[in-house]
């Protein structure tokens, strides 16, 4: 996984790839590809994910390793 902090926070909060897919209106495959760095996240997706996980977490922490 490319986004280790993001995945760690997902696990910590019991959030599955399918939850993120539903949040973004994407397929699980698409989200998996994004988490693996094969496809880039769009900024609106980054903000939605951060707000869903914890609005107090920084985008840098979640998406920049």
Secondary structure, DSSP 8 states (H G I E B T S, - for coil): ---HHHHHHHHHTT--HHHHHHHHT--HHHHHHHHTTSS---HHHHHHHHHHHHTTS-HHHHH--
